[in-house]
């Protein structure tokens, strides 16, 4: 009963207090402060003592009955034995580390279970809050892994090449105007080995018989499709040349007006990858002469060139690094520039995505088409093919020398093929198709779109009259007139509201073209040593039906992401999603596109060449590309060319394995260009004991291969060849210096 008497005594004393010391806000009262409650430690103890009865599971027992927690006899606060005669708390220590003394033998255990549960709940809540904050971030890519190739490849981790840390690297090389049937053991031995999946470089290879470009099969529309995944009608670069009536401006290659290039529904791959990751992965992209990558959007934002465009253009729409177009750039310099990005000294400044553009084959093809063996420019053509092949080979060897192939993926593509046009017999003249008065009264602009003609009208009400006049003026077996909105469905080119689209188009069959009189005269004045006595010569063009044989494009992927095998032909709108997947961009962070997922599905189950069934016009392909084309050998059943068959190869006896690594009609200097290490990153093979040198597993340059096993005579010949190469390099450097000064 002693405890009961103490509580009753305290209750009586509280009636005389002006304020209740057990009130929750008592600790902040001015009276309490004036009475000496200045110590933070004392306040904390007071709070603890005041509230400890709230935490205990043991009710106070008075007599034989238990108090209800709502009862008037139950007091929460400081017990009598903790107060002095004036009602002030006195310091007391814990009698036991697990118990508190209440006086008169009453003890209460510290509520460790409650404290533990509170801490655990706080921890869970904190983790949940962190997760919610990260999910709410607008551009943080969720991990997404597609293990088509090596299960050890992870786009989110850092790798070590033996000397430096690297994020995974993706390199895309576009070979403008390169038809897959141009690949052959004779003219492109490196691409031949890749295409046959026989390259022994320690990298998985995925290939397809051909990739299908988008219509129109022109350079700018298809390069923009490759990096956006959208058809030209959707991304807005509908052809190489078009009229923008809203801006009253003509678009053609070289026009960098951001108002034309910007489309709110379009996002190039470099914008996607540079936006998808936060600071954990400082993703940077670099482009070398890729069409559309050197547009300056800063000017657009600063000068508000398009006021109705309310949302500023993201800075990520421009690659972190980009190089402007230079048609005269030699491939050796292009290779050096790409490797310069790879060799950047620090992890944070080094790009993880590099896109390069190679225009050589397309430039040659426009001048002379694809010459066959019996035609005048064949040797020049094979030299161009060989130079491109060597460029790709040396790019891969450079990656091997740096020990980067275990986390580097290389994607080789082209935008379209090329069709040969016999001039002037297979050309119709624009001025002959429409009466001069109709052209003057009705036509606002008429642009040559490769071999096609795109006609914009002053008044759309005159479409029917112009359309019917054109149809009566052409051979409909070779040319077709289309009104915008009535193109074949499979072209994915119908949009009557697209302001970049001309009203009427004349689309020829492959091998035919529309030209203006002025253009025909200009072409005829060109260098055409193949002219016969009737002044007939051959040029090349593209822009035709994207399903035409001549318009096919290349796809080869190699690296740890890819499986080993073939996949069926697919359209180039799939490449954007492929690059996103390689770089680890989650689907929620990708821009909407026209990809179907066909490519990704096929990568899960690659096939052998026998399993990929191809029905084709091999008679035509052999007449155009020869029976030695790798495509014709793999899928047409033609015999593989032997060394004896290849009369143009003068260096067959230099190949130890019987394979032809030299390129027909190519100067020896072009095969012996060796890229030097230009930065502080050394070859990792020097620092990894027990590791076989990557370059020893791949074919090296012919000079290196022969220098260690040749006779003294061969050794002297190698020195002479080296001297010639050095002289060529010096001449190239002088030319570059002169060009830069001018």
Secondary structure by P-SEA (a helix, b strand, c coil): caaaaaaaaaaaaaaacccccccccccccaaaaaaccccaaaaaaaaaaacccccccccccccccccccccccccccccccccccccbbbbbccccccccccccccccccaaaaaaaaaaaaaaaaaaaaaaaaaaccccccccccccccccccccbbbbcccccccbbbbbbbbcccccccccccccaaaaaaaaccccccbbbbbccbbbbccccccaaaaaaaacccccccccccccccccccccccccccccccccccccccccaaaaaacccccccbbbbbbcccccccccaaaaaaacccccccccccccccccccccccccccaaaaaaaaaaaaacccccccccbbbbbbaaaaaaaaacccccccccaaaaaaaaaaaaaaaaaaaaaaaaaacccccbbbbbbbcbbbbbbccccccccccccccaaaaacccccccccccbbbbbbccccaaaaaaaaaaaacccccbbbbcccccccccccccccccccccbbbbbccccccccaaaaaaaaaccccccccccccccccccccccccccbbbbbbbcccccccccccccccaaaaaaaaaacccccccccccccaaaaaaaaccccccccccccaaaaaaaacccccccccccccccccccccccccccccccccccccccccccccccccccccccccccccccccccccccccccccccccccccccaaaaaaaaaaaaaaaaaaaaaaaaaaaaaac
